[in-house]
Amino acid sequence: MICPKCKNENVTIQAVNEQKLVTKHHGIFWWICIGWWWVFVKWIILFIPAIFSAIFIGKRKKIKNITKKKHVCQNCGYIWE
């Protein structure tokens, strides 16, 4: 492996784990079968508990891990994928 910046062959490859916070959503099948009436029922009948859950519980989050290879030149410190 050769560094594109300084043309040196002293290059190491490292695995880097990147984390991303993603909001979970329901799929189209859930909205067709359940969601169209459940949201209506929740806000009409369960208005007060629904407000408290929206304020205090919030949205459902999920962490997505992505592993990438990074090349690091030991001579000049240049980093590329």
PyMOL Python script that loads the backbone (N, CA, C, O; Angstrom):
from pymol import cmd

cmd.read_pdbstr("""\
ATOM      1  N   MET A   1       0.849  -1.172   0.000  1.00  0.00           N
ATOM      2  CA  MET A   1       0.000   0.000   0.000  1.00  0.00           C
ATOM      3  C   MET A   1       0.898   1.239   0.000  1.00  0.00           C
ATOM      4  O   MET A   1       1.868   1.314   0.754  1.00  0.00           O
ATOM      5  N   ILE A   2       0.570   2.183  -0.833  1.00  0.00           N
ATOM      6  CA  ILE A   2       1.367   3.409  -0.966  1.00  0.00           C
ATOM      7  C   ILE A   2       0.493   4.605  -0.591  1.00  0.00           C
ATOM      8  O   ILE A   2      -0.669   4.691  -0.989  1.00  0.00           O
ATOM      9  N   CYS A   3       1.070   5.521   0.177  1.00  0.00           N
ATOM     10  CA  CYS A   3       0.377   6.744   0.576  1.00  0.00           C
ATOM     11  C   CYS A   3       0.206   7.650  -0.652  1.00  0.00           C
ATOM     12  O   CYS A   3       1.177   7.919  -1.359  1.00  0.00           O
ATOM     13  N   PRO A   4      -1.044   8.130  -0.912  1.00  0.00           N
ATOM     14  CA  PRO A   4      -1.250   8.993  -2.068  1.00  0.00           C
ATOM     15  C   PRO A   4      -0.651  10.392  -1.895  1.00  0.00           C
ATOM     16  O   PRO A   4      -0.481  11.112  -2.878  1.00  0.00           O
ATOM     17  N   LYS A   5      -0.335  10.779  -0.673  1.00  0.00           N
ATOM     18  CA  LYS A   5       0.178  12.119  -0.426  1.00  0.00           C
ATOM     19  C   LYS A   5       1.697  12.182  -0.525  1.00  0.00           C
ATOM     20  O   LYS A   5       2.243  13.025  -1.236  1.00  0.00           O
ATOM     21  N   CYS A   6       2.394  11.269   0.205  1.00  0.00           N
ATOM     22  CA  CYS A   6       3.860  11.334   0.249  1.00  0.00           C
ATOM     23  C   CYS A   6       4.548  10.183  -0.488  1.00  0.00           C
ATOM     24  O   CYS A   6       5.776  10.150  -0.564  1.00  0.00           O
ATOM     25  N   LYS A   7       3.779   9.248  -1.027  1.00  0.00           N
ATOM     26  CA  LYS A   7       4.286   8.093  -1.793  1.00  0.00           C
ATOM     27  C   LYS A   7       5.173   7.162  -0.960  1.00  0.00           C
ATOM     28  O   LYS A   7       6.066   6.514  -1.506  1.00  0.00           O
ATOM     29  N   ASN A   8       4.938   7.089   0.336  1.00  0.00           N
ATOM     30  CA  ASN A   8       5.688   6.216   1.228  1.00  0.00           C
ATOM     31  C   ASN A   8       4.936   4.888   1.355  1.00  0.00           C
ATOM     32  O   ASN A   8       3.711   4.862   1.235  1.00  0.00           O
ATOM     33  N   GLU A   9       5.655   3.782   1.595  1.00  0.00           N
ATOM     34  CA  GLU A   9       5.027   2.470   1.728  1.00  0.00           C
ATOM     35  C   GLU A   9       4.801   2.064   3.185  1.00  0.00           C
ATOM     36  O   GLU A   9       4.338   0.951   3.433  1.00  0.00           O
ATOM     37  N   ASN A  10       5.104   2.908   4.134  1.00  0.00           N
ATOM     38  CA  ASN A  10       4.921   2.615   5.548  1.00  0.00           C
ATOM     39  C   ASN A  10       3.491   3.010   5.946  1.00  0.00           C
ATOM     40  O   ASN A  10       3.273   4.067   6.540  1.00  0.00           O
ATOM     41  N   VAL A  11       2.509   2.136   5.607  1.00  0.00           N
ATOM     42  CA  VAL A  11       1.089   2.409   5.822  1.00  0.00           C
ATOM     43  C   VAL A  11       0.487   1.276   6.647  1.00  0.00           C
ATOM     44  O   VAL A  11       0.766   0.104   6.394  1.00  0.00           O
ATOM     45  N   THR A  12      -0.342   1.626   7.639  1.00  0.00           N
ATOM     46  CA  THR A  12      -1.072   0.621   8.416  1.00  0.00           C
ATOM     47  C   THR A  12      -2.561   0.768   8.125  1.00  0.00           C
ATOM     48  O   THR A  12      -3.038   1.844   7.765  1.00  0.00           O
ATOM     49  N   ILE A  13      -3.283  -0.341   8.290  1.00  0.00           N
ATOM     50  CA  ILE A  13      -4.725  -0.359   8.087  1.00  0.00           C
ATOM     51  C   ILE A  13      -5.374  -0.596   9.443  1.00  0.00           C
ATOM     52  O   ILE A  13      -4.998  -1.518  10.167  1.00  0.00           O
ATOM     53  N   GLN A  14      -6.367   0.253   9.788  1.00  0.00           N
ATOM     54  CA  GLN A  14      -7.048   0.144  11.070  1.00  0.00           C
ATOM     55  C   GLN A  14      -8.551   0.031  10.839  1.00  0.00           C
ATOM     56  O   GLN A  14      -9.093   0.640   9.917  1.00  0.00           O
ATOM     57  N   ALA A  15      -9.214  -0.750  11.679  1.00  0.00           N
ATOM     58  CA  ALA A  15     -10.675  -0.849  11.648  1.00  0.00           C
ATOM     59  C   ALA A  15     -11.227   0.167  12.638  1.00  0.00           C
ATOM     60  O   ALA A  15     -10.867   0.163  13.815  1.00  0.00           O
ATOM     61  N   VAL A  16     -12.110   1.044  12.144  1.00  0.00           N
ATOM     62  CA  VAL A  16     -12.689   2.102  12.965  1.00  0.00           C
ATOM     63  C   VAL A  16     -14.189   1.849  13.071  1.00  0.00           C
ATOM     64  O   VAL A  16     -14.860   1.630  12.063  1.00  0.00           O
ATOM     65  N   ASN A  17     -14.713   1.882  14.299  1.00  0.00           N
ATOM     66  CA  ASN A  17     -16.133   1.682  14.535  1.00  0.00           C
ATOM     67  C   ASN A  17     -16.799   3.044  14.702  1.00  0.00           C
ATOM     68  O   ASN A  17     -16.465   3.797  15.617  1.00  0.00           O
ATOM     69  N   GLU A  18     -17.750   3.359  13.809  1.00  0.00           N
ATOM     70  CA  GLU A  18     -18.495   4.612  13.896  1.00  0.00           C
ATOM     71  C   GLU A  18     -19.907   4.300  14.370  1.00  0.00           C
ATOM     72  O   GLU A  18     -20.527   3.344  13.903  1.00  0.00           O
ATOM     73  N   GLN A  19     -20.419   5.113  15.304  1.00  0.00           N
ATOM     74  CA  GLN A  19     -21.755   4.896  15.837  1.00  0.00           C
ATOM     75  C   GLN A  19     -22.663   6.044  15.418  1.00  0.00           C
ATOM     76  O   GLN A  19     -22.261   7.207  15.395  1.00  0.00           O
ATOM     77  N   LYS A  20     -23.912   5.678  15.084  1.00  0.00           N
ATOM     78  CA  LYS A  20     -24.881   6.651  14.621  1.00  0.00           C
ATOM     79  C   LYS A  20     -26.189   6.415  15.365  1.00  0.00           C
ATOM     80  O   LYS A  20     -26.645   5.276  15.465  1.00  0.00           O
ATOM     81  N   LEU A  21     -26.798   7.476  15.889  1.00  0.00           N
ATOM     82  CA  LEU A  21     -28.054   7.367  16.614  1.00  0.00           C
ATOM     83  C   LEU A  21     -29.207   7.544  15.635  1.00  0.00           C
ATOM     84  O   LEU A  21     -29.313   8.576  14.974  1.00  0.00           O
ATOM     85  N   VAL A  22     -30.075   6.530  15.544  1.00  0.00           N
ATOM     86  CA  VAL A  22     -31.161   6.516  14.560  1.00  0.00           C
ATOM     87  C   VAL A  22     -32.490   6.372  15.298  1.00  0.00           C
ATOM     88  O   VAL A  22     -32.596   5.583  16.237  1.00  0.00           O
ATOM     89  N   THR A  23     -33.503   7.131  14.878  1.00  0.00           N
ATOM     90  CA  THR A  23     -34.837   7.003  15.432  1.00  0.00           C
ATOM     91  C   THR A  23     -35.552   5.844  14.744  1.00  0.00           C
ATOM     92  O   THR A  23     -35.580   5.756  13.516  1.00  0.00           O
ATOM     93  N   LYS A  24     -36.132   4.953  15.558  1.00  0.00           N
ATOM     94  CA  LYS A  24     -36.836   3.807  15.003  1.00  0.00           C
ATOM     95  C   LYS A  24     -38.216   4.240  14.508  1.00  0.00           C
ATOM     96  O   LYS A  24     -38.887   5.042  15.158  1.00  0.00           O
ATOM     97  N   HIS A  25     -38.633   3.715  13.368  1.00  0.00           N
ATOM     98  CA  HIS A  25     -39.933   4.006  12.790  1.00  0.00           C
ATOM     99  C   HIS A  25     -40.666   2.704  12.507  1.00  0.00           C
ATOM    100  O   HIS A  25     -40.053   1.647  12.353  1.00  0.00           O
ATOM    101  N   HIS A  26     -41.991   2.799  12.442  1.00  0.00           N
ATOM    102  CA  HIS A  26     -42.784   1.637  12.063  1.00  0.00           C
ATOM    103  C   HIS A  26     -42.792   1.511  10.546  1.00  0.00           C
ATOM    104  O   HIS A  26     -42.633   2.500   9.831  1.00  0.00           O
ATOM    105  N   GLY A  27     -42.977   0.299  10.066  1.00  0.00           N
ATOM    106  CA  GLY A  27     -43.015   0.044   8.636  1.00  0.00           C
ATOM    107  C   GLY A  27     -44.394   0.320   8.044  1.00  0.00           C
ATOM    108  O   GLY A  27     -45.345   0.624   8.765  1.00  0.00           O
ATOM    109  N   ILE A  28     -44.483   0.211   6.747  1.00  0.00           N
ATOM    110  CA  ILE A  28     -45.723   0.488   6.025  1.00  0.00           C
ATOM    111  C   ILE A  28     -46.812  -0.529   6.374  1.00  0.00           C
ATOM    112  O   ILE A  28     -47.991  -0.179   6.438  1.00  0.00           O
ATOM    113  N   PHE A  29     -46.420  -1.787   6.598  1.00  0.00           N
ATOM    114  CA  PHE A  29     -47.404  -2.824   6.949  1.00  0.00           C
ATOM    115  C   PHE A  29     -48.065  -2.496   8.284  1.00  0.00           C
ATOM    116  O   PHE A  29     -49.274  -2.685   8.424  1.00  0.00           O
ATOM    117  N   TRP A  30     -47.305  -2.008   9.273  1.00  0.00           N
ATOM    118  CA  TRP A  30     -47.857  -1.628  10.569  1.00  0.00           C
ATOM    119  C   TRP A  30     -48.843  -0.484  10.404  1.00  0.00           C
ATOM    120  O   TRP A  30     -49.915  -0.512  11.010  1.00  0.00           O
ATOM    121  N   TRP A  31     -48.511   0.522   9.602  1.00  0.00           N
ATOM    122  CA  TRP A  31     -49.410   1.664   9.409  1.00  0.00           C
ATOM    123  C   TRP A  31     -50.695   1.261   8.688  1.00  0.00           C
ATOM    124  O   TRP A  31     -51.760   1.797   8.993  1.00  0.00           O
ATOM    125  N   ILE A  32     -50.616   0.331   7.743  1.00  0.00           N
ATOM    126  CA  ILE A  32     -51.814  -0.097   7.022  1.00  0.00           C
ATOM    127  C   ILE A  32     -52.744  -0.893   7.944  1.00  0.00           C
ATOM    128  O   ILE A  32     -53.958  -0.690   7.924  1.00  0.00           O
ATOM    129  N   CYS A  33     -52.178  -1.797   8.751  1.00  0.00           N
ATOM    130  CA  CYS A  33     -53.006  -2.681   9.581  1.00  0.00           C
ATOM    131  C   CYS A  33     -53.398  -2.069  10.926  1.00  0.00           C
ATOM    132  O   CYS A  33     -54.548  -2.204  11.345  1.00  0.00           O
ATOM    133  N   ILE A  34     -52.483  -1.410  11.600  1.00  0.00           N
ATOM    134  CA  ILE A  34     -52.717  -0.983  12.980  1.00  0.00           C
ATOM    135  C   ILE A  34     -52.631   0.528  13.159  1.00  0.00           C
ATOM    136  O   ILE A  34     -53.458   1.116  13.856  1.00  0.00           O
ATOM    137  N   GLY A  35     -51.665   1.146  12.552  1.00  0.00           N
ATOM    138  CA  GLY A  35     -51.332   2.536  12.844  1.00  0.00           C
ATOM    139  C   GLY A  35     -52.418   3.540  12.585  1.00  0.00           C
ATOM    140  O   GLY A  35     -52.568   4.488  13.356  1.00  0.00           O
ATOM    141  N   TRP A  36     -53.196   3.368  11.511  1.00  0.00           N
ATOM    142  CA  TRP A  36     -54.199   4.376  11.164  1.00  0.00           C
ATOM    143  C   TRP A  36     -55.273   4.492  12.233  1.00  0.00           C
ATOM    144  O   TRP A  36     -55.786   5.591  12.442  1.00  0.00           O
ATOM    145  N   TRP A  37     -55.639   3.419  12.920  1.00  0.00           N
ATOM    146  CA  TRP A  37     -56.641   3.520  13.978  1.00  0.00           C
ATOM    147  C   TRP A  37     -56.014   3.653  15.356  1.00  0.00           C
ATOM    148  O   TRP A  37     -56.628   4.251  16.240  1.00  0.00           O
ATOM    149  N   TRP A  38     -54.821   3.122  15.575  1.00  0.00           N
ATOM    150  CA  TRP A  38     -54.204   3.190  16.891  1.00  0.00           C
ATOM    151  C   TRP A  38     -53.820   4.615  17.267  1.00  0.00           C
ATOM    152  O   TRP A  38     -53.998   5.008  18.420  1.00  0.00           O
ATOM    153  N   VAL A  39     -53.304   5.390  16.335  1.00  0.00           N
ATOM    154  CA  VAL A  39     -52.936   6.774  16.624  1.00  0.00           C
ATOM    155  C   VAL A  39     -54.184   7.584  16.978  1.00  0.00           C
ATOM    156  O   VAL A  39     -54.154   8.402  17.898  1.00  0.00           O
ATOM    157  N   PHE A  40     -55.267   7.360  16.258  1.00  0.00           N
ATOM    158  CA  PHE A  40     -56.531   8.046  16.544  1.00  0.00           C
ATOM    159  C   PHE A  40     -57.046   7.689  17.932  1.00  0.00           C
ATOM    160  O   PHE A  40     -57.417   8.576  18.700  1.00  0.00           O
ATOM    161  N   VAL A  41     -57.072   6.401  18.261  1.00  0.00           N
ATOM    162  CA  VAL A  41     -57.557   5.941  19.572  1.00  0.00           C
ATOM    163  C   VAL A  41     -56.661   6.466  20.689  1.00  0.00           C
ATOM    164  O   VAL A  41     -57.154   6.902  21.730  1.00  0.00           O
ATOM    165  N   LYS A  42     -55.364   6.426  20.478  1.00  0.00           N
ATOM    166  CA  LYS A  42     -54.431   6.889  21.511  1.00  0.00           C
ATOM    167  C   LYS A  42     -54.635   8.364  21.830  1.00  0.00           C
ATOM    168  O   LYS A  42     -54.619   8.739  23.002  1.00  0.00           O
ATOM    169  N   TRP A  43     -54.823   9.196  20.840  1.00  0.00           N
ATOM    170  CA  TRP A  43     -54.951  10.626  21.085  1.00  0.00           C
ATOM    171  C   TRP A  43     -56.352  11.033  21.528  1.00  0.00           C
ATOM    172  O   TRP A  43     -56.496  12.055  22.200  1.00  0.00           O
ATOM    173  N   ILE A  44     -57.368  10.292  21.186  1.00  0.00           N
ATOM    174  CA  ILE A  44     -58.730  10.632  21.623  1.00  0.00           C
ATOM    175  C   ILE A  44     -59.009  10.102  23.029  1.00  0.00           C
ATOM    176  O   ILE A  44     -59.425  10.861  23.904  1.00  0.00           O
ATOM    177  N   ILE A  45     -58.786   8.815  23.249  1.00  0.00           N
ATOM    178  CA  ILE A  45     -59.132   8.197  24.525  1.00  0.00           C
ATOM    179  C   ILE A  45     -58.041   8.376  25.568  1.00  0.00           C
ATOM    180  O   ILE A  45     -58.340   8.609  26.739  1.00  0.00           O
ATOM    181  N   LEU A  46     -56.785   8.271  25.164  1.00  0.00           N
ATOM    182  CA  LEU A  46     -55.668   8.336  26.100  1.00  0.00           C
ATOM    183  C   LEU A  46     -54.906   9.658  25.975  1.00  0.00           C
ATOM    184  O   LEU A  46     -53.675   9.664  25.960  1.00  0.00           O
ATOM    185  N   PHE A  47     -55.629  10.770  25.887  1.00  0.00           N
ATOM    186  CA  PHE A  47     -54.999  12.056  25.600  1.00  0.00           C
ATOM    187  C   PHE A  47     -53.962  12.452  26.649  1.00  0.00           C
ATOM    188  O   PHE A  47     -52.831  12.788  26.296  1.00  0.00           O
ATOM    189  N   ILE A  48     -54.317  12.419  27.902  1.00  0.00           N
ATOM    190  CA  ILE A  48     -53.395  12.835  28.968  1.00  0.00           C
ATOM    191  C   ILE A  48     -52.196  11.895  29.073  1.00  0.00           C
ATOM    192  O   ILE A  48     -51.068  12.388  29.098  1.00  0.00           O
ATOM    193  N   PRO A  49     -52.371  10.553  29.138  1.00  0.00           N
ATOM    194  CA  PRO A  49     -51.189   9.681  29.169  1.00  0.00           C
ATOM    195  C   PRO A  49     -50.328   9.801  27.915  1.00  0.00           C
ATOM    196  O   PRO A  49     -49.107   9.655  27.985  1.00  0.00           O
ATOM    197  N   ALA A  50     -50.954  10.065  26.769  1.00  0.00           N
ATOM    198  CA  ALA A  50     -50.182  10.215  25.533  1.00  0.00           C
ATOM    199  C   ALA A  50     -49.305  11.463  25.581  1.00  0.00           C
ATOM    200  O   ALA A  50     -48.175  11.437  25.094  1.00  0.00           O
ATOM    201  N   ILE A  51     -49.796  12.537  26.150  1.00  0.00           N
ATOM    202  CA  ILE A  51     -48.984  13.756  26.281  1.00  0.00           C
ATOM    203  C   ILE A  51     -47.811  13.503  27.222  1.00  0.00           C
ATOM    204  O   ILE A  51     -46.682  13.892  26.924  1.00  0.00           O
ATOM    205  N   PHE A  52     -48.074  12.850  28.364  1.00  0.00           N
ATOM    206  CA  PHE A  52     -46.984  12.553  29.293  1.00  0.00           C
ATOM    207  C   PHE A  52     -45.945  11.626  28.664  1.00  0.00           C
ATOM    208  O   PHE A  52     -44.747  11.805  28.880  1.00  0.00           O
ATOM    209  N   SER A  53     -46.397  10.636  27.886  1.00  0.00           N
ATOM    210  CA  SER A  53     -45.423   9.742  27.252  1.00  0.00           C
ATOM    211  C   SER A  53     -44.630  10.465  26.172  1.00  0.00           C
ATOM    212  O   SER A  53     -43.445  10.184  25.991  1.00  0.00           O
ATOM    213  N   ALA A  54     -45.256  11.390  25.452  1.00  0.00           N
ATOM    214  CA  ALA A  54     -44.533  12.148  24.425  1.00  0.00           C
ATOM    215  C   ALA A  54     -43.495  13.075  25.048  1.00  0.00           C
ATOM    216  O   ALA A  54     -42.426  13.289  24.477  1.00  0.00           O
ATOM    217  N   ILE A  55     -43.811  13.622  26.215  1.00  0.00           N
ATOM    218  CA  ILE A  55     -42.883  14.550  26.878  1.00  0.00           C
ATOM    219  C   ILE A  55     -41.765  13.801  27.590  1.00  0.00           C
ATOM    220  O   ILE A  55     -40.591  14.125  27.406  1.00  0.00           O
ATOM    221  N   PHE A  56     -42.110  12.810  28.398  1.00  0.00           N
ATOM    222  CA  PHE A  56     -41.126  12.185  29.275  1.00  0.00           C
ATOM    223  C   PHE A  56     -40.425  10.977  28.680  1.00  0.00           C
ATOM    224  O   PHE A  56     -39.258  10.743  28.994  1.00  0.00           O
ATOM    225  N   ILE A  57     -41.083  10.209  27.844  1.00  0.00           N
ATOM    226  CA  ILE A  57     -40.459   9.026  27.266  1.00  0.00           C
ATOM    227  C   ILE A  57     -39.715   9.388  25.988  1.00  0.00           C
ATOM    228  O   ILE A  57     -38.591   8.929  25.784  1.00  0.00           O
ATOM    229  N   GLY A  58     -40.307  10.190  25.137  1.00  0.00           N
ATOM    230  CA  GLY A  58     -39.649  10.608  23.905  1.00  0.00           C
ATOM    231  C   GLY A  58     -39.708   9.547  22.829  1.00  0.00           C
ATOM    232  O   GLY A  58     -40.464   8.580  22.918  1.00  0.00           O
ATOM    233  N   LYS A  59     -38.893   9.751  21.812  1.00  0.00           N
ATOM    234  CA  LYS A  59     -38.869   8.827  20.683  1.00  0.00           C
ATOM    235  C   LYS A  59     -37.910   7.677  20.959  1.00  0.00           C
ATOM    236  O   LYS A  59     -36.957   7.807  21.728  1.00  0.00           O
ATOM    237  N   ARG A  60     -38.184   6.560  20.318  1.00  0.00           N
ATOM    238  CA  ARG A  60     -37.326   5.388  20.475  1.00  0.00           C
ATOM    239  C   ARG A  60     -36.076   5.579  19.622  1.00  0.00           C
ATOM    240  O   ARG A  60     -36.163   5.910  18.440  1.00  0.00           O
ATOM    241  N   LYS A  61     -34.938   5.370  20.224  1.00  0.00           N
ATOM    242  CA  LYS A  61     -33.667   5.535  19.534  1.00  0.00           C
ATOM    243  C   LYS A  61     -32.956   4.195  19.436  1.00  0.00           C
ATOM    244  O   LYS A  61     -33.170   3.296  20.250  1.00  0.00           O
ATOM    245  N   LYS A  62     -32.110   4.082  18.428  1.00  0.00           N
ATOM    246  CA  LYS A  62     -31.345   2.863  18.197  1.00  0.00           C
ATOM    247  C   LYS A  62     -29.949   3.273  17.753  1.00  0.00           C
ATOM    248  O   LYS A  62     -29.798   4.209  16.968  1.00  0.00           O
ATOM    249  N   ILE A  63     -28.929   2.580  18.247  1.00  0.00           N
ATOM    250  CA  ILE A  63     -27.558   2.866  17.839  1.00  0.00           C
ATOM    251  C   ILE A  63     -27.182   1.933  16.699  1.00  0.00           C
ATOM    252  O   ILE A  63     -27.328   0.715  16.800  1.00  0.00           O
ATOM    253  N   LYS A  64     -26.696   2.523  15.611  1.00  0.00           N
ATOM    254  CA  LYS A  64     -26.272   1.750  14.448  1.00  0.00           C
ATOM    255  C   LYS A  64     -24.752   1.802  14.379  1.00  0.00           C
ATOM    256  O   LYS A  64     -24.171   2.886  14.320  1.00  0.00           O
ATOM    257  N   ASN A  65     -24.103   0.640  14.386  1.00  0.00           N
ATOM    258  CA  ASN A  65     -22.646   0.553  14.322  1.00  0.00           C
ATOM    259  C   ASN A  65     -22.199   0.289  12.894  1.00  0.00           C
ATOM    260  O   ASN A  65     -22.730  -0.590  12.216  1.00  0.00           O
ATOM    261  N   ILE A  66     -21.214   1.062  12.445  1.00  0.00           N
ATOM    262  CA  ILE A  66     -20.648   0.903  11.108  1.00  0.00           C
ATOM    263  C   ILE A  66     -19.141   0.739  11.267  1.00  0.00           C
ATOM    264  O   ILE A  66     -18.487   1.587  11.874  1.00  0.00           O
ATOM    265  N   THR A  67     -18.588  -0.337  10.732  1.00  0.00           N
ATOM    266  CA  THR A  67     -17.154  -0.578  10.788  1.00  0.00           C
ATOM    267  C   THR A  67     -16.545  -0.243   9.434  1.00  0.00           C
ATOM    268  O   THR A  67     -16.989  -0.744   8.401  1.00  0.00           O
ATOM    269  N   LYS A  68     -15.518   0.614   9.448  1.00  0.00           N
ATOM    270  CA  LYS A  68     -14.846   1.026   8.217  1.00  0.00           C
ATOM    271  C   LYS A  68     -13.354   0.790   8.357  1.00  0.00           C
ATOM    272  O   LYS A  68     -12.807   0.802   9.460  1.00  0.00           O
ATOM    273  N   LYS A  69     -12.704   0.576   7.219  1.00  0.00           N
ATOM    274  CA  LYS A  69     -11.250   0.443   7.204  1.00  0.00           C
ATOM    275  C   LYS A  69     -10.645   1.814   6.900  1.00  0.00           C
ATOM    276  O   LYS A  69     -11.056   2.488   5.955  1.00  0.00           O
ATOM    277  N   LYS A  70      -9.673   2.214   7.703  1.00  0.00           N
ATOM    278  CA  LYS A  70      -8.949   3.466   7.473  1.00  0.00           C
ATOM    279  C   LYS A  70      -7.476   3.132   7.280  1.00  0.00           C
ATOM    280  O   LYS A  70      -6.913   2.323   8.017  1.00  0.00           O
ATOM    281  N   HIS A  71      -6.857   3.759   6.286  1.00  0.00           N
ATOM    282  CA  HIS A  71      -5.429   3.604   6.031  1.00  0.00           C
ATOM    283  C   HIS A  71      -4.717   4.814   6.627  1.00  0.00           C
ATOM    284  O   HIS A  71      -5.123   5.954   6.401  1.00  0.00           O
ATOM    285  N   VAL A  72      -3.661   4.563   7.384  1.00  0.00           N
ATOM    286  CA  VAL A  72      -2.918   5.637   8.037  1.00  0.00           C
ATOM    287  C   VAL A  72      -1.459   5.550   7.615  1.00  0.00           C
ATOM    288  O   VAL A  72      -0.814   4.514   7.778  1.00  0.00           O
ATOM    289  N   CYS A  73      -0.944   6.651   7.070  1.00  0.00           N
ATOM    290  CA  CYS A  73       0.469   6.718   6.698  1.00  0.00           C
ATOM    291  C   CYS A  73       1.282   7.009   7.956  1.00  0.00           C
ATOM    292  O   CYS A  73       0.989   7.963   8.677  1.00  0.00           O
ATOM    293  N   GLN A  74       2.300   6.194   8.224  1.00  0.00           N
ATOM    294  CA  GLN A  74       3.130   6.376   9.404  1.00  0.00           C
ATOM    295  C   GLN A  74       4.164   7.476   9.207  1.00  0.00           C
ATOM    296  O   GLN A  74       4.769   7.935  10.176  1.00  0.00           O
ATOM    297  N   ASN A  75       4.373   7.900   7.982  1.00  0.00           N
ATOM    298  CA  ASN A  75       5.361   8.934   7.691  1.00  0.00           C
ATOM    299  C   ASN A  75       4.761  10.342   7.833  1.00  0.00           C
ATOM    300  O   ASN A  75       5.300  11.174   8.563  1.00  0.00           O
ATOM    301  N   CYS A  76       3.647  10.608   7.135  1.00  0.00           N
ATOM    302  CA  CYS A  76       3.081  11.953   7.132  1.00  0.00           C
ATOM    303  C   CYS A  76       1.784  12.073   7.934  1.00  0.00           C
ATOM    304  O   CYS A  76       1.350  13.194   8.198  1.00  0.00           O
ATOM    305  N   GLY A  77       1.150  10.975   8.332  1.00  0.00           N
ATOM    306  CA  GLY A  77      -0.069  11.011   9.125  1.00  0.00           C
ATOM    307  C   GLY A  77      -1.336  11.167   8.317  1.00  0.00           C
ATOM    308  O   GLY A  77      -2.399  11.404   8.892  1.00  0.00           O
ATOM    309  N   TYR A  78      -1.263  11.044   7.009  1.00  0.00           N
ATOM    310  CA  TYR A  78      -2.443  11.178   6.150  1.00  0.00           C
ATOM    311  C   TYR A  78      -3.378   9.973   6.357  1.00  0.00           C
ATOM    312  O   TYR A  78      -2.912   8.836   6.442  1.00  0.00           O
ATOM    313  N   ILE A  79      -4.699  10.223   6.438  1.00  0.00           N
ATOM    314  CA  ILE A  79      -5.692   9.171   6.667  1.00  0.00           C
ATOM    315  C   ILE A  79      -6.658   9.145   5.495  1.00  0.00           C
ATOM    316  O   ILE A  79      -7.168  10.191   5.092  1.00  0.00           O
ATOM    317  N   TRP A  80      -6.919   7.957   4.939  1.00  0.00           N
ATOM    318  CA  TRP A  80      -7.886   7.790   3.866  1.00  0.00           C
ATOM    319  C   TRP A  80      -8.539   6.431   3.974  1.00  0.00           C
ATOM    320  O   TRP A  80      -8.073   5.561   4.709  1.00  0.00           O
ATOM    321  N   GLU A  81      -9.624   6.253   3.235  1.00  0.00           N
ATOM    322  CA  GLU A  81     -10.342   4.975   3.270  1.00  0.00           C
ATOM    323  C   GLU A  81      -9.901   4.074   2.140  1.00  0.00           C
ATOM    324  O   GLU A  81     -10.399   2.956   2.012  1.00  0.00           O
TER     325      GLU A  81
END
""", "prot")
cmd.dss("prot")
cmd.show_as("cartoon", "prot")
cmd.util.cbc("prot")
cmd.orient("prot")
